[in-house]
Amino acid sequence: MPLIFFTMKKLAIFTCTLLFFAACKKENSCVETEIQGTCTFYFYDPVCGCNGKTYENECEAQIRGIFDYTPGECP
């Protein structure tokens, strides 16, 4: 029984740590960064980034460091 409790405790600590770092990354995900990489195909399927800027497609948002977006142009 103590071994199971110890394993569950380690799992709980790991989960809390993972959620903490995921929340931190999400908080900073609306900062546009220098372009990292290129998009292979060009197509217009706009997305609205969490920073309020419209990007031509998901790839264009992602290479600029924006990973939180919704389909369509920003209002």
C-alpha positions, 0 to 999 in steps of 0.5 A: 500500500505505501508504494502505491501512495508514493507513486500516486503522490509522484504522479500528482506532483508531476501533473501539477508541475506540468499544468503550471508550465503549460499555463506559463507558456500559454500566457506568453503565447500571444507575443509575436516573435521573429519569423521561425521557418517558412510555410510550404503552401500559400492559401488564404484561410484567415485566423485571428491570433490571440493578440488581435491580429489577423494572419493569412493562415494557421502556418503564418500565425505559428511561424510568428510564435502565435499558437492560440488563434480562432478561425476567421478574420479578427473583428 
